[in-house]
Amino acid sequence: MAIRAFLLMYSCRNNDAGKAGAPGEYRGMRYVVDNIGGPLGGDAWQAAVTETYFPLDTEYRNRSEFKGALDTWSLGLVGVSRMRCDAVSYRRHRRHFVNERDASLLITIPEVSEVNFSQGSRSVKCDPGGFILERGDAPYEFWHGRPNALWVLKVPSASVRARIGPTERLSALSFDGTSGVAALFLDTVRTTIGHVAQITEAAREMTGRHILEMLCLSIVSDDRVLNSSVSSIRAGHLHRAEQYIRDNIKSSALGPQAVADACGISLRYLQGLFQDSDKSINGFIRDSRLDHCAEELTSTTCSSTIAEIAYRWGFADQSQFCRHYRARFGCSPTETRKQAALRAGRPTGGRQRH
């Protein structure tokens, strides 16, 4: 009987581990399940995917004989993983995320055979050469009926929302990755991992942001991401208004009238567009700025003070920024920064960057 279940290879560092960001020190993490005839194959795999992504239920043709390998790497905001495993089905239920504060998106890139995904009223199949988006804050089912190899990216929903708008409309969409910027996005993911062990922590974080930007460019090139709850004309106006806000989000002069003037529409019409989407334009601007601030505060390589981050993203008053931040995220900017340091295994004592 051969049993090799749930082997973990944590981030291995060389003798220069004390030197933050020393090249050549990062190897990521590996989970291996090779449990022939034993009782724990499927149980070990479920624990591995829960640790890597978020809580899920798993089903197998033969739970005890299931085999798979899962490698993961952290690129700052973006988590990248590659899995090779037998046929499996994953289910995300409401009880899995009811108490979660930070929603995530998974981007799955099949390499060997098709994958299937169902969320809400949408079901989609994706063949090698494409990728699909899965919302982690809503129930879903994902499965492949044959052994497969997959690349999977985990990105914060807030980071995608800050760049291209609401993520609800992205669920269960399949994108063609054989040409254009989508093909470049997929190639970048694969190529990056080949070099990740030789680059510094700061370079990994910057590469993660680059991958995130390319993902968003791939998504917005598809007309299906326009808001379908309103007419196509109004959806186009809303899309342009949101994009103008995102392009000028750092400007302290950004406001409803400036957006209306830039889009060539009346202020009243602009306000109506946002009301159709159950939000206000002022709230959209404020929340977009807060999302960008939160992104910087979770960066372990950002040396800016909290005040500098707030001012950079258009807030003119730090105390007002802190109130809005707590209302949106349930914690203070300082607490966010401490939590990020703890996750990275860094000390939180000493002088705080206020």
DRENDREN-178168 format. One line per 10 residues: number of its first residue (from 1); their letters; for each residue x, y, z of C-alpha. Coordinates in Angstrom, 1 decimal. Layout:
NUM) A) X,Y,Z ~ ...
***
This chain:
1) MAIRAFLLMY) 0.0,0.0,0.0 ~ 1.4,3.4,-1.1 ~ 0.3,6.3,1.0 ~ 1.7,9.8,0.5 ~ -1.1,12.2,1.5 ~ -1.2,16.0,2.1 ~ 2.6,16.7,1.9 ~ 3.2,20.4,2.5 ~ 6.3,22.2,1.2 ~ 6.1,25.6,2.8
11) SCRNNDAGKA) 7.9,28.7,1.4 ~ 11.5,27.5,1.5 ~ 14.1,30.2,1.9 ~ 17.9,30.1,1.5 ~ 20.5,31.2,4.0 ~ 19.7,34.8,3.2 ~ 16.2,34.5,4.6 ~ 16.9,37.4,6.9 ~ 17.4,39.7,3.9 ~ 13.9,40.7,2.8
21) GAPGEYRGMR) 13.3,40.0,-0.9 ~ 16.6,38.2,-1.5 ~ 16.5,36.7,-5.0 ~ 16.2,32.9,-5.4 ~ 14.6,32.3,-2.1 ~ 10.9,31.8,-3.0 ~ 9.5,28.3,-3.9 ~ 5.9,28.7,-3.0 ~ 3.9,25.8,-1.5 ~ 3.0,22.3,-2.6
31) YVVDNIGGPL) 0.3,19.9,-1.6 ~ 0.5,16.3,-2.9 ~ -2.2,13.7,-2.5 ~ -1.1,10.2,-3.6 ~ -3.2,7.9,-1.5 ~ -3.8,4.5,-3.2 ~ -6.1,2.3,-1.1 ~ -6.0,4.6,1.9 ~ -8.9,6.5,3.5 ~ -7.7,10.1,3.2
41) GGDAWQAAVT) -7.2,10.9,-0.5 ~ -10.3,13.1,-1.0 ~ -10.2,14.4,2.6 ~ -6.6,15.6,2.1 ~ -7.5,17.3,-1.2 ~ -10.5,19.1,0.2 ~ -8.2,20.4,3.0 ~ -5.7,21.6,0.4 ~ -8.1,23.5,-1.8 ~ -9.7,25.1,1.2
51) ETYFPLDTEY) -6.4,26.3,2.4 ~ -5.5,27.6,-1.0 ~ -8.8,29.2,-2.1 ~ -11.6,29.1,0.4 ~ -14.0,26.5,2.0 ~ -15.5,24.1,-0.5 ~ -17.2,20.7,-0.6 ~ -15.6,18.1,-2.9 ~ -17.0,14.9,-4.5 ~ -15.0,12.2,-6.2
61) RNRSEFKGAL) -15.6,9.0,-8.2 ~ -13.4,7.2,-5.6 ~ -12.6,9.4,-2.6 ~ -10.1,7.0,-1.1 ~ -8.0,6.6,-4.3 ~ -8.1,10.2,-5.4 ~ -4.7,11.6,-6.5 ~ -3.6,15.2,-7.2 ~ -0.9,17.8,-6.8 ~ -1.4,21.5,-6.1
71) DTWSLGLVGV) 1.4,24.1,-6.3 ~ 0.7,27.7,-5.2 ~ 2.6,31.0,-5.4 ~ 1.8,34.5,-4.0 ~ 2.2,37.5,-6.3 ~ 1.0,40.2,-3.8 ~ -2.6,40.8,-4.6 ~ -2.8,37.7,-6.9 ~ -2.6,34.1,-5.8 ~ -1.5,31.7,-8.6
81) SRMRCDAVSY) -1.9,27.9,-8.4 ~ -1.4,25.0,-10.7 ~ -3.3,21.7,-10.0 ~ -3.1,18.3,-11.6 ~ -5.7,15.9,-10.4 ~ -8.3,13.2,-11.1 ~ -11.9,14.0,-11.9 ~ -13.5,16.1,-9.1 ~ -16.5,18.3,-8.4 ~ -16.4,21.4,-6.1
91) RRHRRHFVNE) -19.4,23.0,-4.5 ~ -19.4,26.4,-2.8 ~ -22.5,26.8,-0.5 ~ -23.8,29.9,1.2 ~ -22.7,28.5,4.6 ~ -19.1,28.6,3.3 ~ -19.0,32.4,2.9 ~ -21.7,33.8,5.1 ~ -19.2,35.3,7.5 ~ -16.5,36.2,5.0
101) RDASLLITIP) -15.7,39.9,4.7 ~ -13.3,39.8,1.7 ~ -14.8,38.4,-1.5 ~ -12.6,36.9,-4.2 ~ -12.8,35.9,-7.8 ~ -11.3,32.7,-9.2 ~ -10.0,32.6,-12.8 ~ -9.7,29.1,-14.0 ~ -7.5,28.2,-17.1 ~ -7.9,24.5,-18.2
111) EVSEVNFSQG) -4.9,23.0,-19.8 ~ -5.9,19.4,-20.7 ~ -9.7,18.9,-21.0 ~ -12.8,20.9,-20.6 ~ -14.2,22.2,-17.3 ~ -17.8,22.9,-16.3 ~ -19.1,25.7,-14.1 ~ -22.6,26.7,-12.9 ~ -23.5,29.8,-10.8 ~ -26.9,31.4,-10.4
121) SRSVKCDPGG) -28.8,31.1,-13.7 ~ -25.6,30.6,-15.8 ~ -23.8,27.4,-16.8 ~ -20.7,27.3,-19.0 ~ -18.2,24.9,-20.4 ~ -14.6,26.0,-21.1 ~ -12.1,24.2,-23.2 ~ -8.3,24.6,-23.1 ~ -7.4,27.9,-24.6 ~ -9.9,29.9,-22.6
131) FILERGDAPY) -10.7,30.9,-19.1 ~ -13.7,31.3,-16.9 ~ -14.6,33.6,-13.9 ~ -16.1,32.3,-10.7 ~ -17.4,34.5,-7.9 ~ -16.5,33.3,-4.4 ~ -19.3,35.3,-2.8 ~ -22.2,33.3,-4.3 ~ -23.0,29.5,-4.4 ~ -21.6,27.6,-7.4
141) EFWHGRPNAL) -20.6,24.2,-8.7 ~ -17.4,23.5,-10.7 ~ -16.3,20.1,-12.1 ~ -14.3,18.2,-14.6 ~ -15.1,14.6,-15.5 ~ -11.6,13.5,-16.5 ~ -8.0,14.0,-15.1 ~ -7.0,17.6,-15.8 ~ -4.4,20.3,-15.3 ~ -5.5,23.8,-14.4
151) WVLKVPSASV) -4.1,27.2,-13.7 ~ -6.1,29.1,-11.1 ~ -5.8,32.7,-10.1 ~ -7.4,34.1,-6.9 ~ -7.9,37.9,-7.0 ~ -9.7,40.2,-4.6 ~ -13.1,41.2,-6.0 ~ -12.5,44.7,-4.7 ~ -9.4,45.1,-6.9 ~ -11.3,44.0,-10.0
161) RARIGPTERL) -14.2,46.2,-9.1 ~ -11.9,49.2,-8.7 ~ -10.7,48.7,-12.3 ~ -13.7,47.6,-14.3 ~ -16.8,48.0,-12.1 ~ -19.2,45.5,-10.5 ~ -18.1,41.9,-10.5 ~ -21.6,40.4,-10.3 ~ -22.0,40.7,-14.1 ~ -18.8,38.6,-14.6
171) SALSFDGTSG) -20.0,35.4,-13.0 ~ -19.8,32.2,-15.2 ~ -18.5,34.0,-18.3 ~ -16.0,32.1,-20.5 ~ -13.4,34.1,-22.4 ~ -11.4,33.1,-25.5 ~ -7.7,33.2,-24.6 ~ -6.3,32.2,-28.1 ~ -5.7,35.7,-29.4 ~ -5.3,39.4,-28.5
181) VAALFLDTVR) -4.7,40.6,-24.9 ~ -6.4,37.5,-23.4 ~ -3.7,35.3,-25.0 ~ -1.0,37.6,-23.7 ~ -2.6,37.4,-20.3 ~ -2.5,33.6,-20.3 ~ 1.1,33.5,-21.6 ~ 2.1,35.9,-18.8 ~ 0.7,33.8,-16.1 ~ 2.5,30.7,-17.4
191) TTIGHVAQIT) 5.8,32.5,-18.0 ~ 5.8,34.3,-14.7 ~ 5.8,31.1,-12.6 ~ 8.9,30.0,-14.5 ~ 10.8,33.0,-13.1 ~ 9.1,33.5,-9.7 ~ 11.8,31.8,-7.7 ~ 14.5,34.3,-8.9 ~ 12.7,37.6,-8.3 ~ 12.3,39.7,-5.2
201) EAAREMTGRH) 9.2,40.1,-3.2 ~ 8.7,43.6,-4.6 ~ 9.0,42.3,-8.1 ~ 6.5,39.5,-7.4 ~ 4.0,42.0,-6.1 ~ 4.5,44.3,-9.1 ~ 4.1,41.3,-11.5 ~ 0.9,40.4,-9.7 ~ -0.5,43.8,-10.3 ~ 0.5,43.6,-14.0
211) ILEMLCLSIV) -1.3,40.2,-14.3 ~ -4.4,41.8,-12.6 ~ -4.3,44.7,-15.1 ~ -4.0,42.4,-18.1 ~ -6.9,40.3,-16.7 ~ -9.1,43.3,-16.5 ~ -8.1,44.4,-20.0 ~ -9.1,41.0,-21.3 ~ -12.5,41.2,-19.6 ~ -13.5,44.7,-20.7
221) SDDRVLNSSV) -12.8,43.9,-24.3 ~ -15.9,41.6,-24.2 ~ -19.3,43.4,-24.7 ~ -21.0,41.1,-22.3 ~ -19.5,42.9,-19.3 ~ -21.7,45.9,-19.9 ~ -24.6,46.3,-17.4 ~ -27.5,44.4,-18.9 ~ -30.1,45.7,-16.3 ~ -30.6,48.8,-18.4
231) SSIRAGHLHR) -31.0,49.6,-22.1 ~ -28.0,49.3,-24.3 ~ -27.7,53.1,-24.7 ~ -28.0,53.8,-21.0 ~ -25.6,50.9,-20.3 ~ -23.1,52.5,-22.7 ~ -23.4,55.9,-21.0 ~ -23.0,54.3,-17.6 ~ -19.9,52.3,-18.7 ~ -18.2,55.5,-20.1
241) AEQYIRDNIK) -19.0,57.4,-16.9 ~ -17.6,54.6,-14.7 ~ -14.5,54.4,-16.9 ~ -14.0,58.2,-16.7 ~ -14.2,57.9,-12.9 ~ -11.6,55.1,-12.8 ~ -9.3,57.0,-15.1 ~ -9.4,60.1,-13.0 ~ -9.9,58.6,-9.6 ~ -6.8,60.3,-8.1
251) SSALGPQAVA) -8.0,63.8,-8.9 ~ -9.4,65.7,-5.9 ~ -11.5,67.7,-8.5 ~ -13.4,64.6,-9.6 ~ -17.1,65.0,-8.9 ~ -20.5,64.4,-10.4 ~ -20.5,67.6,-12.5 ~ -17.0,66.9,-13.9 ~ -18.1,63.4,-14.9 ~ -21.3,64.6,-16.6
261) DACGISLRYL) -19.4,67.3,-18.5 ~ -16.7,64.8,-19.7 ~ -19.4,62.4,-20.9 ~ -21.5,65.1,-22.6 ~ -24.7,64.3,-20.5 ~ -26.6,66.3,-18.0 ~ -26.0,65.9,-14.3 ~ -29.6,64.7,-13.7 ~ -29.3,62.0,-16.4 ~ -25.9,60.9,-14.9
271) QGLFQDSDKS) -27.5,60.6,-11.4 ~ -30.3,58.5,-12.9 ~ -27.9,56.1,-14.6 ~ -26.3,55.3,-11.2 ~ -29.7,55.1,-9.5 ~ -30.7,52.4,-12.1 ~ -27.8,50.4,-10.7 ~ -28.8,50.9,-7.1 ~ -26.0,53.2,-6.2 ~ -25.1,56.9,-6.2
281) INGFIRDSRL) -22.3,58.5,-8.2 ~ -20.8,60.0,-5.0 ~ -20.8,56.6,-3.4 ~ -19.3,55.0,-6.5 ~ -16.4,57.5,-6.5 ~ -15.9,57.2,-2.7 ~ -15.9,53.4,-2.8 ~ -13.6,53.2,-5.8 ~ -11.1,55.3,-3.9 ~ -11.4,53.3,-0.8
291) DHCAEELTST) -10.8,50.0,-2.7 ~ -7.6,51.5,-4.1 ~ -6.5,52.6,-0.7 ~ -7.2,49.2,0.8 ~ -5.2,47.6,-2.0 ~ -2.1,49.7,-1.1 ~ -2.6,49.2,2.7 ~ -2.4,45.4,2.2 ~ 0.9,45.7,0.2 ~ 3.8,44.6,2.3
301) TCSSTIAEIA) 6.2,46.6,0.1 ~ 4.4,49.9,0.2 ~ 6.3,52.4,2.4 ~ 3.8,55.3,2.1 ~ 2.0,56.5,5.2 ~ -1.7,56.1,5.6 ~ -2.2,59.9,5.1 ~ -0.1,59.8,1.9 ~ -2.2,56.9,0.5 ~ -5.4,58.7,1.3
311) YRWGFADQSQ) -4.3,61.9,-0.4 ~ -2.9,60.1,-3.4 ~ -6.4,58.6,-4.1 ~ -8.3,61.8,-3.8 ~ -9.2,62.1,-0.2 ~ -8.7,65.6,1.2 ~ -9.3,64.9,4.9 ~ -7.6,62.0,6.7 ~ -10.1,61.7,9.5 ~ -13.0,61.6,7.1
321) FCRHYRARFG) -11.1,59.0,5.1 ~ -10.7,56.8,8.2 ~ -14.4,57.1,9.0 ~ -15.4,56.0,5.5 ~ -12.8,53.2,5.5 ~ -14.1,51.7,8.8 ~ -17.7,52.0,7.5 ~ -16.8,50.1,4.3 ~ -14.4,47.5,5.6 ~ -15.2,47.1,9.3
331) CSPTETRKQA) -11.7,48.0,10.5 ~ -9.3,51.0,10.5 ~ -6.6,51.5,7.9 ~ -4.0,50.8,10.7 ~ -5.7,47.5,11.4 ~ -5.6,46.5,7.8 ~ -1.9,47.2,7.6 ~ -1.2,45.2,10.8 ~ -3.3,42.2,9.4 ~ -1.3,42.3,6.2
341) ALRAGRPTGG) 2.0,42.2,8.1 ~ 0.8,39.3,10.2 ~ -0.2,37.3,7.1 ~ 3.2,38.0,5.6 ~ 4.9,36.8,8.9 ~ 6.3,40.2,9.7 ~ 6.5,41.9,13.1 ~ 3.9,44.5,13.7 ~ 5.5,46.4,16.5 ~ 7.5,49.6,16.3
351) RQRH) 6.7,52.8,14.5 ~ 3.5,52.7,12.5 ~ 3.2,54.4,9.1 ~ 0.4,56.9,9.9
***
